[in-house]
């Protein structure tokens, strides 16, 4: 059974390992752990920016980030942005991802959100199928731009 809880600083190495546990993540999530700890510390001070882990048998086996966004569009609705969704490779296709999304939805609902949204890399075809099974629709096209000084 998975227990969902707020991440703790000591969870950072396990979370980074989950983020790096695929072909795309392996190229993106390398580097000095100090940067990851600094990011965790910054997130912990930001209201409405939650890092959640799923724990089983005392080990972190899943993670996601949930950020709450209040805006004027969509009749001043509040939305939840889900990012960095990962489940340990050996637990994929075991229902952990579905439980993760239910936990995220419950947290978003209790935070007053009327919409949950996410982005996923266009190369993650398995993730696309998972999100569609979870009730998400590919309704928008996303754009990103790296910022440089």
N, C-alpha and C positions, 0 to 999 in steps of 0.2 A: 504494500500500500504506500502511496506517495503522500507525503505531508508537505503542503505548500506554505512557505514562510518568506518573510523579508530576508534578503541576503545579508550576511555579515561580512565584515572585512576579511576574516579568515577564509571565506568561501571564494575569494578572488581567484586563486590558482585553479580551482576546480571549474569555475565558470569560464575562465580563459581556455582551459583544456576543452570544454564542450564547444566553445565558439570556434576553435581551431580544428575540430574533429570532422572535417570534410574537405574536399578538394579546394573549394574556394576559400574557406576559412583558414586553411593551412598556409595560404599565401598572404592573408591579411592580418592575422592575429599573432604574429611573431614580434619579438622585441623585448625590451626591458620591462620587467614586471613593475618597476617603480611607476611607469606611466599608467598602468592599469590600476594600481593602488591610488594614485592621485585622482584618476577619473572616478573611482568608487567614492573617494572622500568628497569630491565635488558634488556627485549625485546625491549623497546622503544629506547635503545641505539644501538641495533644491526641492521645494514643495511640489508635489505632484509628479515626481520622477522616481518611480519605484523599480527596484531590481528584485525579482522574485526567484527563488529556487525551489525545486522539488527535491525532497530528501527521502531516501529509502535506505533502511538499514544503516543509518548514520552517514550515508554518502550522498553528495549532490549528484543527481542524475538528470536534471533538467533545469532550464532557466528561461526567463524572458524578462524584458523590460517593458514597463507600462507607464506611459506619460500621459497626463491629463491636460487637455488643451481647451480653454474657454475662448469662444470667438463670437463674432456677430453674425456670421453666415449661418445658413440653415436655421433661421429664426432664433438666433443667439443660443445655439445648442452647444453643449459640452461634448467633446469626443475623447476617446481613448486611443492612443497610438501604441500599437504592439510592435515591438522590435526584438531582434536578437533571440528569436525562438530557437531553442536547441533541446534535443533529447539525446541521451547517451545512445550510441549506435546499437548496443546490444538490446536496448529496450524499445527501439522503433518498431512500429506495427504491433505494439502490445497495449495500445490504448492510452499511453502516457501523454501523447500529444493532444488527444481529445480532452483528457482531464485537465491539461494545462490550459487549453483554450476556455474550458468551462470556468476555471478559476479566474482567468483574466476577465471574462465576461461578467462574472459575479462582482469582482472588484470594481469594474467600470460602472456597472449598474448602481452599486452602492455609493459611488462617487458622483452620481447624478448625470452620467453620460447617456446620451441617446444614440450614439454611433460608435462603433469600434472599427478602426482602420489599421492597415499595415502596408508595408512595402516589402517586396522580396526580390532578390536578384533574378533577372530574366532567365538566367541559366539554371535555376533551381526547379526543374520540372517536377520532381517528386513533391517539393514543397507546394507548388501551385496546385497539384491534385489534392494534397492534404487540406489546404485552405479552402478549396471549393467544397470538399466534403464537410468541412466545418461550417459551411454556410456563407462564406465570403464570396463576393462576385468581383471579377476583374473589371471594375467600372471606370477606372481612370488610367491615364498614362502618367508615369512619374518621371521627373527630370532631376538630375543632380549636377552640381558643379563644384569642383574643388576650389577652395579659396586660397589664394596666395597673396602675400603682402605686396 
